[in-house]
């Protein structure tokens, strides 16, 4: 149990730290809004692939897409 906890914290530190490092370098070459859009797009693709492997017989429904669209717009608009 303790090893799993340490591994989880290590994953958070590495993933979170690499995200900030990538943002630092990306802002130097890309406009900020384009970079943010690319980040959300890539994250969405990763989540879609993950969901396809975790539940291969379930496809996103229209309700799922609408929920994702509303959530994405609210994240973008920061409401």
Backbone bond lengths (Angstrom), bond angles and torsions (degrees), N, CA, C in turn:
res aa  C-N    CA-C-N  psi(-1)  N-CA   C-N-CA  omega(-1)  CA-C   N-CA-C  phi
1 X - - - 1.455 - - 1.534 110.40 -
2 X 1.307 116.46 -42.15 1.460 119.94 -178.31 1.528 111.52 -66.33
3 X 1.327 116.77 -37.89 1.472 120.84 178.54 1.522 110.93 -64.97
4 X 1.326 117.21 -38.04 1.465 120.53 177.60 1.525 111.27 -65.72
5 X 1.315 116.18 -39.39 1.464 120.65 178.14 1.522 110.77 -63.85
6 X 1.317 116.79 -44.99 1.468 120.97 178.31 1.525 110.72 -64.08
7 X 1.336 117.17 -40.21 1.464 120.93 178.39 1.526 110.87 -65.08
8 X 1.330 116.90 -38.64 1.459 120.43 178.62 1.531 110.75 -64.94
9 X 1.323 117.49 -44.91 1.458 120.31 177.59 1.528 111.50 -63.93
10 X 1.316 116.79 -39.68 1.467 120.54 178.32 1.527 110.52 -63.32
11 X 1.322 116.96 -40.85 1.467 120.41 178.35 1.518 110.79 -63.27
12 X 1.322 116.71 -43.46 1.472 119.98 178.69 1.524 110.34 -61.90
13 X 1.309 117.61 -46.29 1.467 120.32 -179.58 1.517 111.70 -62.60
14 X 1.318 117.38 -43.72 1.465 120.38 -177.99 1.519 111.21 -69.91
15 X 1.335 117.29 -47.47 1.467 120.19 -178.45 1.520 110.61 -66.24
16 X 1.325 117.63 -47.47 1.450 120.64 -178.95 1.530 110.74 -64.50
17 X 1.309 117.01 -43.20 1.460 120.51 179.25 1.514 112.42 -63.75
18 X 1.324 117.10 -40.65 1.467 119.28 179.12 1.526 111.06 -68.67
19 X 1.328 117.65 -29.90 1.465 120.52 176.98 1.525 110.10 -63.70
20 X 1.317 117.20 -47.08 1.458 119.66 179.87 1.528 111.76 -65.93
21 X 1.314 117.47 -36.40 1.452 120.60 176.59 1.525 110.82 -65.19
22 X 1.325 116.78 -42.92 1.464 120.50 178.35 1.525 111.00 -64.36
23 X 1.318 117.99 -40.19 1.469 121.28 178.10 1.522 109.58 -62.81
24 X 1.322 117.09 -41.32 1.469 120.69 -179.60 1.526 111.61 -58.64
25 X 1.337 116.32 -45.26 1.457 119.78 -179.76 1.527 111.77 -75.52
26 X 1.315 117.72 -34.63 1.464 120.48 -177.95 1.527 111.66 -68.94
27 X 1.319 118.00 -35.99 1.460 121.10 -179.27 1.530 110.92 -65.02
28 X 1.322 116.32 -26.78 1.465 119.49 178.77 1.528 112.20 -71.19
29 X 1.338 118.07 -24.54 1.457 120.60 -174.84 1.522 114.00 -114.36
30 X 1.325 118.65 -24.77 1.463 122.23 -177.32 1.526 110.30 -117.24
31 X 1.329 117.06 151.41 1.472 118.54 170.94 1.537 109.61 -63.92
32 X 1.317 117.73 144.59 1.474 120.87 -174.42 1.528 114.49 -56.99
33 X 1.334 118.45 -42.02 1.461 119.15 -178.32 1.525 111.89 -69.70
34 X 1.313 117.54 -35.81 1.462 120.65 176.50 1.529 110.04 -65.71
35 X 1.319 116.26 -40.81 1.459 120.10 178.39 1.523 110.50 -64.61
36 X 1.331 118.06 -42.60 1.462 121.08 179.17 1.527 110.40 -63.82
37 X 1.320 116.99 -42.02 1.459 120.30 177.74 1.518 111.75 -62.92
38 X 1.319 116.49 -42.22 1.468 120.41 178.54 1.527 110.31 -64.17
39 X 1.334 116.81 -38.73 1.466 120.62 178.77 1.522 111.58 -62.06
40 X 1.342 116.14 -46.16 1.462 119.71 179.73 1.523 110.88 -67.09
41 X 1.324 117.31 -37.83 1.467 120.83 179.22 1.525 110.42 -63.69
42 X 1.315 116.84 -47.00 1.468 120.88 179.62 1.526 110.72 -64.14
43 X 1.332 116.91 -40.97 1.467 120.04 178.01 1.525 110.87 -63.07
44 X 1.324 117.28 -39.42 1.462 120.91 177.93 1.515 112.19 -64.27
45 X 1.336 116.41 -42.03 1.464 119.99 177.73 1.528 110.54 -63.02
46 X 1.333 116.55 -43.23 1.473 120.04 178.66 1.524 110.63 -61.21
47 X 1.334 117.65 -43.64 1.466 120.42 179.12 1.524 112.03 -66.37
48 X 1.324 117.31 -36.98 1.459 120.60 177.99 1.528 110.77 -64.88
49 X 1.328 116.78 -44.53 1.469 120.67 177.84 1.530 110.24 -63.74
50 X 1.331 116.86 -43.13 1.463 121.16 179.31 1.538 110.12 -59.32
51 X 1.335 116.46 -45.37 1.464 119.47 -178.17 1.521 111.31 -66.80
52 X 1.329 117.66 -33.43 1.472 120.62 178.72 1.530 110.48 -67.00
53 X 1.340 117.36 -35.58 1.464 119.57 179.20 1.520 112.19 -79.10
54 X 1.324 117.91 -31.76 1.463 119.83 -178.25 1.527 111.83 -79.82
55 X 1.329 117.50 -29.67 1.474 121.69 177.44 1.524 107.88 -138.42
56 X 1.343 117.88 79.38 1.466 120.40 -171.43 1.528 114.82 -64.44
57 X 1.327 118.39 -23.14 1.464 120.26 -178.14 1.515 113.35 -90.88
58 X 1.313 117.61 -5.11 1.472 120.45 -177.79 1.521 109.78 -106.29
59 X 1.315 115.47 124.33 1.466 121.58 176.30 1.528 108.26 -104.28
60 X 1.336 118.02 150.41 1.467 119.40 177.38 1.536 110.77 -62.05
61 X 1.315 115.78 134.09 1.463 121.19 179.03 1.519 109.53 -89.17
62 X 1.329 115.89 175.51 1.470 121.02 177.21 1.525 110.46 -61.16
63 X 1.322 116.95 -37.17 1.472 120.80 178.28 1.525 110.11 -64.51
64 X 1.321 117.26 -41.17 1.469 120.80 177.82 1.530 110.92 -61.06
65 X 1.337 116.64 -45.66 1.464 120.44 179.63 1.527 111.10 -64.53
66 X 1.334 117.56 -41.02 1.469 120.43 178.86 1.525 111.29 -65.15
67 X 1.325 116.76 -41.79 1.464 120.49 177.50 1.522 110.60 -61.91
68 X 1.320 116.19 -43.93 1.463 120.22 178.08 1.518 112.27 -63.60
69 X 1.329 116.75 -38.93 1.460 120.66 178.64 1.528 111.26 -64.17
70 X 1.322 116.61 -46.81 1.472 120.21 179.08 1.521 110.53 -63.07
71 X 1.326 117.26 -44.16 1.464 121.17 179.08 1.518 111.03 -61.94
72 X 1.330 116.95 -43.90 1.457 121.05 178.58 1.513 112.29 -62.21
73 X 1.334 116.66 -42.16 1.463 119.31 178.60 1.523 111.46 -65.62
74 X 1.326 116.58 -40.18 1.452 119.16 178.39 1.533 111.27 -66.39
75 X 1.326 118.08 -36.81 1.454 120.58 175.54 1.532 110.77 -64.78
76 X 1.310 115.80 -41.05 1.459 120.65 -178.79 1.526 111.20 -68.03
77 X 1.328 116.61 -41.40 1.459 121.09 -177.10 1.517 112.87 -84.38
78 X 1.332 116.73 -13.78 1.473 123.04 -179.75 1.527 112.21 55.42
79 X 1.327 114.64 49.26 1.473 120.51 179.90 1.498 109.63 -84.93
